[in-house]
Amino acid sequence: MNSEIIFNTDLDSASAYISKIYDADVTELWDYFTQSELIDQWWAPKPWKCETDKMDFREGGNWLYAMVGPKGEKEFAIANFGEIMHHRSISWTEAFADDKGKVKTDLPQTTWLIGFTGIDEGTRMTFNLHFKSKEELTQIMEMGFEEGFKMGLNQLEDLLNR
């Protein structure tokens, strides 16, 4: 059984907060966010798949990936890495993009702060997402972000429990 996911949105601050506890060490979870061959295994909600085109995991680097649908359709996104504190936190700004990483400015962009905290039960993961406006937050939610992200987080838990 998967552990609880806390998922809260705040339209006034155009933000979302997500938290989940994993029965795994910080170092193991860190790898599932920083190594393309691992993040590809869980980032997309099934039946979709994540395919990394390139990942340059460092401050100032980026991650270009595609969400690949069951009929072969591809939706690209790019995450530009900001501050990285080894085994503690990762910040990135994510946007929809074309297959070369050119940002699609007509779609929402999201700033993420991902936290890794070691606790007795394993690791508490926190995700603080900030949008440019409440309209962009609403648009992402209407696209099914909450359901899709929860599926991905549970897929990660299933991988860790194998």
OpenMM code with the backbone's topology and positions (N, CA, C; nanometers):
from openmm import Vec3, app, unit

residues = "MET ASN SER GLU ILE ILE PHE ASN THR ASP LEU ASP SER ALA SER ALA TYR ILE SER LYS ILE TYR ASP ALA ASP VAL THR GLU LEU TRP ASP TYR PHE THR GLN SER GLU LEU ILE ASP GLN TRP TRP ALA PRO LYS PRO TRP LYS CYS GLU THR ASP LYS MET ASP PHE ARG GLU GLY GLY ASN TRP LEU TYR ALA MET VAL GLY PRO LYS GLY GLU LYS GLU PHE ALA ILE ALA ASN PHE GLY GLU ILE MET HIS HIS ARG SER ILE SER TRP THR GLU ALA PHE ALA ASP ASP LYS GLY LYS VAL LYS THR ASP LEU PRO GLN THR THR TRP LEU ILE GLY PHE THR GLY ILE ASP GLU GLY THR ARG MET THR PHE ASN LEU HIS PHE LYS SER LYS GLU GLU LEU THR GLN ILE MET GLU MET GLY PHE GLU GLU GLY PHE LYS MET GLY LEU ASN GLN LEU GLU ASP LEU LEU ASN ARG".split()
positions = [
    Vec3(0.0841, -0.1187, 0.0000),
    Vec3(0.0000, 0.0000, 0.0000),
    Vec3(0.0884, 0.1247, 0.0000),
    Vec3(0.0515, 0.2221, -0.0809),
    Vec3(0.1299, 0.3446, -0.0916),
    Vec3(0.1032, 0.4379, 0.0257),
    Vec3(0.2087, 0.5099, 0.0665),
    Vec3(0.1933, 0.6061, 0.1756),
    Vec3(0.1132, 0.7273, 0.1278),
    Vec3(0.0597, 0.8006, 0.2245),
    Vec3(-0.0249, 0.9166, 0.1959),
    Vec3(0.0528, 1.0254, 0.1218),
    Vec3(-0.0173, 1.0925, 0.0337),
    Vec3(0.0372, 1.2097, -0.0346),
    Vec3(-0.0439, 1.3303, 0.0101),
    Vec3(0.0251, 1.4302, 0.0610),
    Vec3(-0.0400, 1.5578, 0.0931),
    Vec3(-0.0270, 1.6453, -0.0307),
    Vec3(-0.1378, 1.7001, -0.0772),
    Vec3(-0.1377, 1.7835, -0.1979),
    Vec3(-0.2287, 1.9028, -0.1719),
    Vec3(-0.1703, 2.0195, -0.1553),
    Vec3(-0.2474, 2.1413, -0.1290),
    Vec3(-0.2140, 2.2471, -0.2331),
    Vec3(-0.3161, 2.3188, -0.2773),
    Vec3(-0.2942, 2.4329, -0.3659),
    Vec3(-0.3449, 2.5588, -0.2976),
    Vec3(-0.2847, 2.6712, -0.3325),
    Vec3(-0.3242, 2.8008, -0.2787),
    Vec3(-0.3318, 2.8986, -0.3959),
    Vec3(-0.4536, 2.9274, -0.4395),
    Vec3(-0.4709, 3.0164, -0.5546),
    Vec3(-0.4182, 3.1563, -0.5266),
    Vec3(-0.4367, 3.2055, -0.4042),
    Vec3(-0.3925, 3.3416, -0.3721),
    Vec3(-0.2423, 3.3595, -0.3925),
    Vec3(-0.1644, 3.2571, -0.3579),
    Vec3(-0.0193, 3.2672, -0.3760),
    Vec3(0.0286, 3.1948, -0.5022),
    Vec3(-0.0654, 3.1419, -0.5808),
    Vec3(-0.0347, 3.0698, -0.7054),
    Vec3(0.0712, 2.9627, -0.6805),
    Vec3(0.0439, 2.8769, -0.5810),
    Vec3(0.1424, 2.7765, -0.5436),
    Vec3(0.0759, 2.6441, -0.5071),
    Vec3(0.1582, 2.5416, -0.5051),
    Vec3(0.1140, 2.4091, -0.4623),
    Vec3(0.2209, 2.3516, -0.3708),
    Vec3(0.1761, 2.2733, -0.2736),
    Vec3(0.2661, 2.2048, -0.1808),
    Vec3(0.2292, 2.0573, -0.1823),
    Vec3(0.3290, 1.9735, -0.2046),
    Vec3(0.3079, 1.8293, -0.2076),
    Vec3(0.4119, 1.7661, -0.1159),
    Vec3(0.3693, 1.6634, -0.0415),
    Vec3(0.4610, 1.5944, 0.0485),
    Vec3(0.4282, 1.4458, 0.0506),
    Vec3(0.5332, 1.3647, 0.0615),
    Vec3(0.5160, 1.2192, 0.0705),
    Vec3(0.6367, 1.1619, 0.1437),
    Vec3(0.6119, 1.0609, 0.2262),
    Vec3(0.7193, 0.9930, 0.2985),
    Vec3(0.7490, 0.8607, 0.2289),
    Vec3(0.8784, 0.8367, 0.2075),
    Vec3(0.9240, 0.7122, 0.1459),
    Vec3(1.0080, 0.6337, 0.2454),
    Vec3(0.9931, 0.5024, 0.2440),
    Vec3(1.0740, 0.4131, 0.3262),
    Vec3(1.2038, 0.3848, 0.2509),
    Vec3(1.2862, 0.4879, 0.2393),
    Vec3(1.4127, 0.4785, 0.1653),
    Vec3(1.5052, 0.5887, 0.2150),
    Vec3(1.6346, 0.5669, 0.1977),
    Vec3(1.7332, 0.6675, 0.2362),
    Vec3(1.7319, 0.7849, 0.1389),
    Vec3(1.7713, 0.8998, 0.1891),
    Vec3(1.7824, 1.0200, 0.1061),
    Vec3(1.8700, 0.9926, -0.0159),
    Vec3(1.9815, 0.9238, 0.0042),
    Vec3(2.0751, 0.9017, -0.1070),
    Vec3(2.0109, 0.8221, -0.2203),
    Vec3(1.9273, 0.7237, -0.1851),
    Vec3(1.8602, 0.6445, -0.2884),
    Vec3(1.7572, 0.7292, -0.3631),
    Vec3(1.6769, 0.8051, -0.2888),
    Vec3(1.5773, 0.8913, -0.3539),
    Vec3(1.6442, 0.9965, -0.4413),
    Vec3(1.7530, 1.0525, -0.3935),
    Vec3(1.8275, 1.1528, -0.4697),
    Vec3(1.8607, 1.1005, -0.6094),
    Vec3(1.9077, 0.9755, -0.6146),
    Vec3(1.9436, 0.9160, -0.7437),
    Vec3(1.8239, 0.9090, -0.8383),
    Vec3(1.7043, 0.8851, -0.7840),
    Vec3(1.5840, 0.8745, -0.8674),
    Vec3(1.5378, 1.0100, -0.9224),
    Vec3(1.5996, 1.1178, -0.8768),
    Vec3(1.5699, 1.2509, -0.9296),
    Vec3(1.6839, 1.3057, -1.0146),
    Vec3(1.8022, 1.2475, -1.0027),
    Vec3(1.9200, 1.3076, -1.0648),
    Vec3(1.9839, 1.2220, -1.1736),
    Vec3(1.9363, 1.1005, -1.1909),
    Vec3(1.9901, 1.0113, -1.2938),
    Vec3(1.8791, 0.9797, -1.3936),
    Vec3(1.9030, 1.0123, -1.5192),
    Vec3(1.7975, 1.0008, -1.6205),
    Vec3(1.7430, 0.8591, -1.6334),
    Vec3(1.8291, 0.7587, -1.6220),
    Vec3(1.7801, 0.6215, -1.6374),
    Vec3(1.6872, 0.5805, -1.5228),
    Vec3(1.6933, 0.6499, -1.4100),
    Vec3(1.6043, 0.6207, -1.2972),
    Vec3(1.4783, 0.7067, -1.3013),
    Vec3(1.4927, 0.8363, -1.3253),
    Vec3(1.3738, 0.9230, -1.3277),
    Vec3(1.2802, 0.8830, -1.4426),
    Vec3(1.3377, 0.8331, -1.5518),
    Vec3(1.2548, 0.7886, -1.6644),
    Vec3(1.1609, 0.6740, -1.6259),
    Vec3(1.1950, 0.5991, -1.5219),
    Vec3(1.1145, 0.4836, -1.4815),
    Vec3(0.9861, 0.5214, -1.4084),
    Vec3(0.9770, 0.6469, -1.3598),
    Vec3(0.8593, 0.6795, -1.2779),
    Vec3(0.7982, 0.8170, -1.3033),
    Vec3(0.8655, 0.9077, -1.3680),
    Vec3(0.8207, 1.0468, -1.3768),
    Vec3(0.6869, 1.0633, -1.4486),
    Vec3(0.6596, 0.9825, -1.5493),
    Vec3(0.5340, 0.9951, -1.6249),
    Vec3(0.4285, 0.9003, -1.5680),
    Vec3(0.3040, 0.9481, -1.5565),
    Vec3(0.1973, 0.8588, -1.5083),
    Vec3(0.1609, 0.7567, -1.6163),
    Vec3(0.1555, 0.6301, -1.5768),
    Vec3(0.1198, 0.5248, -1.6728),
    Vec3(-0.0189, 0.5509, -1.7292),
    Vec3(-0.0419, 0.5244, -1.8576),
    Vec3(0.0416, 0.4482, -1.9511),
    Vec3(0.1470, 0.5326, -2.0237),
    Vec3(0.1608, 0.6586, -1.9861),
    Vec3(0.2636, 0.7429, -2.0458),
    Vec3(0.4009, 0.6991, -1.9954),
    Vec3(0.5059, 0.7389, -2.0705),
    Vec3(0.6434, 0.7093, -2.0317),
    Vec3(0.7252, 0.8372, -2.0420),
    Vec3(0.8270, 0.8441, -1.9603),
    Vec3(0.9205, 0.9565, -1.9670),
    Vec3(1.0439, 0.9106, -2.0443),
    Vec3(1.0871, 0.9939, -2.1391),
    Vec3(1.2099, 0.9670, -2.2144),
    Vec3(1.2987, 1.0903, -2.2067),
    Vec3(1.4125, 1.0751, -2.1406),
    Vec3(1.5068, 1.1859, -2.1307),
    Vec3(1.5835, 1.2004, -2.2610),
    Vec3(1.5845, 1.3224, -2.3142),
    Vec3(1.6662, 1.3533, -2.4312),
    Vec3(1.8069, 1.3884, -2.3842),
    Vec3(1.8136, 1.4719, -2.2792),
    Vec3(1.9441, 1.5035, -2.2203),
    Vec3(1.9231, 1.5521, -2.0778),
    Vec3(2.0156, 1.5139, -1.9909),
    Vec3(2.0140, 1.5636, -1.8541),
    Vec3(2.1549, 1.6070, -1.8176),
    Vec3(2.1672, 1.7346, -1.7852),
    Vec3(2.2933, 1.7931, -1.7402),
    Vec3(2.2667, 1.8401, -1.5976),
    Vec3(2.2794, 1.7460, -1.5020),
    Vec3(2.2412, 1.7754, -1.3646),
    Vec3(2.3521, 1.8525, -1.2930),
    Vec3(2.3371, 1.9834, -1.2966),
    Vec3(2.4271, 2.0763, -1.2268),
    Vec3(2.3585, 2.2114, -1.2258),
    Vec3(2.4013, 2.2981, -1.1353),
    Vec3(2.3454, 2.4329, -1.1342),
    Vec3(2.3731, 2.4969, -1.2692),
    Vec3(2.2684, 2.5491, -1.3326),
    Vec3(2.2807, 2.6077, -1.4653),
    Vec3(2.2601, 2.5077, -1.5780),
    Vec3(2.2530, 2.3792, -1.5452),
    Vec3(2.2273, 2.2762, -1.6454),
    Vec3(2.0778, 2.2607, -1.6684),
    Vec3(2.0414, 2.1625, -1.7495),
    Vec3(1.8985, 2.1407, -1.7721),
    Vec3(1.8686, 1.9948, -1.8020),
    Vec3(1.7391, 1.9667, -1.7992),
    Vec3(1.6869, 1.8329, -1.8287),
    Vec3(1.5784, 1.8502, -1.9342),
    Vec3(1.6028, 1.7979, -2.0537),
    Vec3(1.5043, 1.7992, -2.1618),
    Vec3(1.4477, 1.6586, -2.1728),
    Vec3(1.3153, 1.6492, -2.1620),
    Vec3(1.2530, 1.5176, -2.1659),
    Vec3(1.1194, 1.5249, -2.2379),
    Vec3(1.0709, 1.4064, -2.2745),
    Vec3(0.9399, 1.3962, -2.3388),
    Vec3(0.8519, 1.3034, -2.2571),
    Vec3(0.7257, 1.3408, -2.2468),
    Vec3(0.6232, 1.2509, -2.1968),
    Vec3(0.5672, 1.1849, -2.3225),
    Vec3(0.5786, 1.0534, -2.3286),
    Vec3(0.5394, 0.9793, -2.4480),
    Vec3(0.4110, 0.9025, -2.4188),
    Vec3(0.3085, 0.9315, -2.4972),
    Vec3(0.1781, 0.8697, -2.4773),
    Vec3(0.1690, 0.7304, -2.5362),
    Vec3(0.0617, 0.6608, -2.5049),
    Vec3(0.0446, 0.5228, -2.5515),
    Vec3(0.0355, 0.5095, -2.7033),
    Vec3(0.0027, 0.6191, -2.7731),
    Vec3(-0.0044, 0.6159, -2.9195),
    Vec3(0.1207, 0.6760, -2.9835),
    Vec3(0.2243, 0.6989, -2.9010),
    Vec3(0.3496, 0.7529, -2.9519),
    Vec3(0.3575, 0.9041, -2.9536),
    Vec3(0.2504, 0.9719, -2.9102),
    Vec3(0.2541, 1.1177, -2.9070),
    Vec3(0.3558, 1.1647, -2.8026),
    Vec3(0.4203, 1.2780, -2.8298),
    Vec3(0.5243, 1.3287, -2.7404),
    Vec3(0.4954, 1.4726, -2.7017),
    Vec3(0.5057, 1.4986, -2.5733),
    Vec3(0.4968, 1.6340, -2.5182),
    Vec3(0.6286, 1.6606, -2.4472),
    Vec3(0.7027, 1.7593, -2.4954),
    Vec3(0.8344, 1.7884, -2.4391),
    Vec3(0.8261, 1.8934, -2.3290),
    Vec3(0.9226, 1.8836, -2.2374),
    Vec3(0.9375, 1.9833, -2.1318),
    Vec3(1.0861, 2.0001, -2.1044),
    Vec3(1.1199, 2.1161, -2.0496),
    Vec3(1.2581, 2.1418, -2.0106),
    Vec3(1.2585, 2.1962, -1.8686),
    Vec3(1.3503, 2.1435, -1.7896),
    Vec3(1.3709, 2.1915, -1.6530),
    Vec3(1.5105, 2.2518, -1.6474),
    Vec3(1.5172, 2.3796, -1.6114),
    Vec3(1.6454, 2.4485, -1.5974),
    Vec3(1.6818, 2.4514, -1.4500),
    Vec3(1.7940, 2.3869, -1.4162),
    Vec3(1.8332, 2.3731, -1.2764),
    Vec3(1.8859, 2.5036, -1.2185),
    Vec3(1.8376, 2.5340, -1.0988),
    Vec3(1.8872, 2.6467, -1.0209),
    Vec3(1.9805, 2.5926, -0.9140),
    Vec3(1.9539, 2.6301, -0.7899),
    Vec3(2.0392, 2.5865, -0.6793),
    Vec3(2.0196, 2.4376, -0.6504),
    Vec3(2.1316, 2.3689, -0.6334),
    Vec3(2.1309, 2.2273, -0.5969),
    Vec3(2.2134, 2.2127, -0.4700),
    Vec3(2.1516, 2.1597, -0.3661),
    Vec3(2.2222, 2.1306, -0.2412),
    Vec3(2.2234, 1.9783, -0.2266),
    Vec3(2.3394, 1.9187, -0.2481),
    Vec3(2.3550, 1.7735, -0.2553),
    Vec3(2.2824, 1.7017, -0.1417),
    Vec3(2.1938, 1.6102, -0.1800),
    Vec3(2.1133, 1.5285, -0.0878),
    Vec3(2.0188, 1.6110, -0.0004),
    Vec3(1.9966, 1.7385, -0.0331),
    Vec3(1.9068, 1.8235, 0.0455),
    Vec3(1.7953, 1.8838, -0.0371),
    Vec3(1.8320, 1.9474, -0.1492),
    Vec3(1.7277, 2.0142, -0.2279),
    Vec3(1.7730, 2.0374, -0.3721),
    Vec3(1.6713, 2.0495, -0.4573),
    Vec3(1.6910, 2.0800, -0.5990),
    Vec3(1.5882, 2.1858, -0.6359),
    Vec3(1.6321, 2.2910, -0.7028),
    Vec3(1.5349, 2.3860, -0.7579),
    Vec3(1.5489, 2.3846, -0.9098),
    Vec3(1.4344, 2.3990, -0.9746),
    Vec3(1.4347, 2.4087, -1.1198),
    Vec3(1.3134, 2.4875, -1.1643),
    Vec3(1.3248, 2.5452, -1.2829),
    Vec3(1.2111, 2.6081, -1.3486),
    Vec3(1.1776, 2.5210, -1.4680),
    Vec3(1.0515, 2.4785, -1.4731),
    Vec3(1.0083, 2.3842, -1.5756),
    Vec3(0.9089, 2.4511, -1.6692),
    Vec3(0.9205, 2.4168, -1.7971),
    Vec3(0.8308, 2.4736, -1.8976),
    Vec3(0.8040, 2.3702, -2.0057),
    Vec3(0.6885, 2.3817, -2.0686),
    Vec3(0.6618, 2.3041, -2.1889),
    Vec3(0.7565, 2.3561, -2.2963),
    Vec3(0.8013, 2.2662, -2.3843),
    Vec3(0.9018, 2.3048, -2.4832),
    Vec3(0.8819, 2.2245, -2.6114),
    Vec3(0.9596, 2.2630, -2.7140),
    Vec3(0.9631, 2.1800, -2.8336),
    Vec3(1.0740, 2.0760, -2.8161),
    Vec3(1.0975, 1.9952, -2.9184),
    Vec3(1.1946, 1.8862, -2.9051),
    Vec3(1.3393, 1.9334, -2.8976),
    Vec3(1.3623, 2.0623, -2.9185),
    Vec3(1.4969, 2.1202, -2.9059),
    Vec3(1.5147, 2.1939, -2.7725),
    Vec3(1.4074, 2.2010, -2.6934),
    Vec3(1.4145, 2.2683, -2.5641),
    Vec3(1.3706, 2.4132, -2.5672),
    Vec3(1.3195, 2.4605, -2.6820),
    Vec3(1.2701, 2.5987, -2.6898),
    Vec3(1.1374, 2.6068, -2.6153),
    Vec3(1.1317, 2.6977, -2.5183),
    Vec3(1.0157, 2.7111, -2.4305),
    Vec3(0.8932, 2.7583, -2.5081),
    Vec3(0.7795, 2.6947, -2.4803),
    Vec3(0.6507, 2.7371, -2.5357),
    Vec3(0.5926, 2.8402, -2.4388),
    Vec3(0.6042, 2.9666, -2.4745),
    Vec3(0.5678, 3.0749, -2.3830),
    Vec3(0.4176, 3.0899, -2.3616),
    Vec3(0.3369, 3.0223, -2.4429),
    Vec3(0.1916, 3.0327, -2.4266),
    Vec3(0.1379, 2.9337, -2.3225),
    Vec3(0.2257, 2.8515, -2.2654),
    Vec3(0.1854, 2.7545, -2.1635),
    Vec3(0.2547, 2.7868, -2.0311),
    Vec3(0.1964, 2.7417, -1.9200),
    Vec3(0.2518, 2.7760, -1.7881),
    Vec3(0.3949, 2.7272, -1.7669),
    Vec3(0.4673, 2.8062, -1.6867),
    Vec3(0.5991, 2.7680, -1.6382),
    Vec3(0.5891, 2.7565, -1.4868),
    Vec3(0.6664, 2.6646, -1.4310),
    Vec3(0.6579, 2.6365, -1.2888),
    Vec3(0.7967, 2.6367, -1.2275),
    Vec3(0.8111, 2.7021, -1.1128),
    Vec3(0.9345, 2.6954, -1.0361),
    Vec3(0.9150, 2.5928, -0.9252),
    Vec3(1.0035, 2.4972, -0.9197),
    Vec3(0.9972, 2.3877, -0.8226),
    Vec3(1.1095, 2.4021, -0.7205),
    Vec3(1.0793, 2.3713, -0.5948),
    Vec3(1.1809, 2.3491, -0.4920),
    Vec3(1.1496, 2.2125, -0.4329),
    Vec3(1.2399, 2.1190, -0.4539),
    Vec3(1.2213, 1.9807, -0.4098),
    Vec3(1.3129, 1.9572, -0.2910),
    Vec3(1.2540, 1.9136, -0.1794),
    Vec3(1.3309, 1.8914, -0.0575),
    Vec3(1.3393, 1.7445, -0.0206),
    Vec3(1.4543, 1.7048, 0.0307),
    Vec3(1.4812, 1.5683, 0.0763),
    Vec3(1.5202, 1.5774, 0.2238),
    Vec3(1.4392, 1.5224, 0.3140),
    Vec3(1.4673, 1.5292, 0.4570),
    Vec3(1.4674, 1.3889, 0.5159),
    Vec3(1.5805, 1.3489, 0.5727),
    Vec3(1.5888, 1.2193, 0.6390),
    Vec3(1.5103, 1.2224, 0.7692),
    Vec3(1.4247, 1.1229, 0.7892),
    Vec3(1.3444, 1.1094, 0.9110),
    Vec3(1.3495, 0.9628, 0.9543),
    Vec3(1.2958, 0.9331, 1.0742),
    Vec3(1.2987, 0.7951, 1.1244),
    Vec3(1.2368, 0.6962, 1.0268),
    Vec3(1.1286, 0.7364, 0.9598),
    Vec3(1.0578, 0.6468, 0.8679),
    Vec3(1.1274, 0.6325, 0.7328),
    Vec3(1.2266, 0.7149, 0.7055),
    Vec3(1.2963, 0.7115, 0.5769),
    Vec3(1.3287, 0.8511, 0.5289),
    Vec3(1.2536, 0.8980, 0.4290),
    Vec3(1.2756, 1.0315, 0.3727),
    Vec3(1.1420, 1.0999, 0.3480),
    Vec3(1.1321, 1.2236, 0.3948),
    Vec3(1.0161, 1.3066, 0.3606),
    Vec3(1.0547, 1.3894, 0.2387),
    Vec3(0.9782, 1.3717, 0.1325),
    Vec3(0.9955, 1.4513, 0.0118),
    Vec3(0.8947, 1.5648, 0.0153),
    Vec3(0.9400, 1.6857, -0.0144),
    Vec3(0.8494, 1.7998, -0.0250),
    Vec3(0.8708, 1.8666, -0.1604),
    Vec3(0.7615, 1.9149, -0.2144),
    Vec3(0.7631, 1.9818, -0.3448),
    Vec3(0.6862, 2.1121, -0.3298),
    Vec3(0.7553, 2.2236, -0.3427),
    Vec3(0.6916, 2.3551, -0.3414),
    Vec3(0.6954, 2.4076, -0.4838),
    Vec3(0.5776, 2.4271, -0.5416),
    Vec3(0.5654, 2.4725, -0.6797),
    Vec3(0.5071, 2.6126, -0.6818),
    Vec3(0.5694, 2.6996, -0.7586),
    Vec3(0.5232, 2.8381, -0.7695),
    Vec3(0.4970, 2.8711, -0.9163),
    Vec3(0.3815, 2.9310, -0.9389),
    Vec3(0.3375, 2.9678, -1.0735),
    Vec3(0.3368, 3.1196, -1.0868),
    Vec3(0.3354, 3.1691, -1.2106),
    Vec3(0.3350, 3.3141, -1.2338),
    Vec3(0.2023, 3.3781, -1.1963),
    Vec3(0.0941, 3.2987, -1.1994),
    Vec3(-0.0385, 3.3531, -1.1686),
    Vec3(-0.1304, 3.2400, -1.1242),
    Vec3(-0.2405, 3.2790, -1.0615),
    Vec3(-0.3377, 3.1758, -1.0228),
    Vec3(-0.4010, 3.1132, -1.1465),
    Vec3(-0.4060, 3.1883, -1.2567),
    Vec3(-0.4596, 3.1335, -1.3811),
    Vec3(-0.3709, 3.0193, -1.4334),
    Vec3(-0.2388, 3.0373, -1.4236),
    Vec3(-0.1477, 2.9308, -1.4681),
    Vec3(-0.1599, 2.8080, -1.3779),
    Vec3(-0.1727, 2.8293, -1.2477),
    Vec3(-0.1938, 2.7172, -1.1557),
    Vec3(-0.3229, 2.6437, -1.1915),
    Vec3(-0.4291, 2.7191, -1.2135),
    Vec3(-0.5579, 2.6590, -1.2496),
    Vec3(-0.5463, 2.5806, -1.3799),
    Vec3(-0.4761, 2.6363, -1.4781),
    Vec3(-0.4593, 2.5688, -1.6071),
    Vec3(-0.3875, 2.4347, -1.5901),
    Vec3(-0.2805, 2.4329, -1.5122),
    Vec3(-0.2058, 2.3084, -1.4891),
    Vec3(-0.2931, 2.2056, -1.4175),
    Vec3(-0.3696, 2.2513, -1.3193),
    Vec3(-0.4566, 2.1588, -1.2464),
    Vec3(-0.5638, 2.1018, -1.3391),
    Vec3(-0.6172, 2.1848, -1.4281),
    Vec3(-0.7193, 2.1383, -1.5226),
    Vec3(-0.6622, 2.0397, -1.6247),
    Vec3(-0.5301, 2.0427, -1.6431),
    Vec3(-0.4639, 1.9485, -1.7339),
    Vec3(-0.4403, 1.8130, -1.6657),
    Vec3(-0.4800, 1.8002, -1.5391),
    Vec3(-0.4668, 1.6733, -1.4681),
    Vec3(-0.3385, 1.6568, -1.3901),
    Vec3(-0.2723, 1.7691, -1.3558),
    Vec3(-0.1439, 1.7601, -1.2877),
    Vec3(-0.1523, 1.6839, -1.1556),
    Vec3(-0.2523, 1.7140, -1.0727),
    Vec3(-0.2576, 1.6488, -0.9412),
    Vec3(-0.2638, 1.4968, -0.9549),
    Vec3(-0.3561, 1.4477, -1.0346),
    Vec3(-0.3707, 1.3030, -1.0515),
    Vec3(-0.2441, 1.2413, -1.1119),
    Vec3(-0.1898, 1.3068, -1.2141),
    Vec3(-0.0708, 1.2540, -1.2802),
    Vec3(0.0508, 1.2525, -1.1903),
    Vec3(0.0714, 1.3605, -1.1130),
    Vec3(0.1889, 1.3665, -1.0266),
    Vec3(0.1766, 1.2661, -0.9122),
    Vec3(0.0565, 1.2523, -0.8574),
    Vec3(0.0360, 1.1517, -0.7523),
    Vec3(0.0658, 1.0116, -0.8058),
    Vec3(0.0234, 0.9840, -0.9279),
    Vec3(0.0532, 0.8532, -0.9884),
    Vec3(0.2039, 0.8320, -0.9983),
    Vec3(0.2753, 0.9340, -1.0439),
    Vec3(0.4206, 0.9234, -1.0544),
    Vec3(0.4863, 0.8991, -0.9199),
    Vec3(0.4433, 0.9724, -0.8170),
    Vec3(0.5013, 0.9544, -0.6835),
    Vec3(0.4762, 0.8135, -0.6309),
    Vec3(0.3584, 0.7593, -0.6579),
    Vec3(0.3293, 0.6217, -0.6161),
    Vec3(0.4088, 0.5203, -0.6985),
    Vec3(0.4304, 0.5493, -0.8272),
    Vec3(0.5143, 0.4618, -0.9100),
    Vec3(0.6566, 0.4589, -0.8560),
    Vec3(0.7068, 0.5742, -0.8096),
    Vec3(0.8395, 0.5794, -0.7489),
    Vec3(0.8429, 0.4919, -0.6240),
    Vec3(0.7401, 0.5018, -0.5415),
    Vec3(0.7346, 0.4192, -0.4203),
    Vec3(0.7349, 0.2703, -0.4559),
    Vec3(0.6594, 0.2330, -0.5580),
    Vec3(0.6559, 0.0929, -0.6011),
    Vec3(0.7943, 0.0455, -0.6462),
    Vec3(0.8676, 0.1305, -0.7187),
    Vec3(1.0037, 0.0954, -0.7616),
    Vec3(1.0952, 0.0745, -0.6416),
    Vec3(1.0854, 0.1632, -0.5443),
    Vec3(1.1710, 0.1546, -0.4257),
    Vec3(1.1405, 0.0303, -0.3429),
    Vec3(1.0177, -0.0174, -0.3499),
    Vec3(0.9768, -0.1337, -0.2705),
    Vec3(1.0038, -0.2670, -0.3393),
    Vec3(1.0577, -0.2633, -0.4614),
    Vec3(1.0845, -0.3892, -0.5328),
    Vec3(1.1988, -0.4639, -0.4694),
] * unit.nanometer
topology = app.Topology()
chain = topology.addChain("A")
for resn in residues:
    res = topology.addResidue(resn, chain)
    for name in ("N", "CA", "C"):
        topology.addAtom(name, app.Element.getBySymbol(name[0]), res)
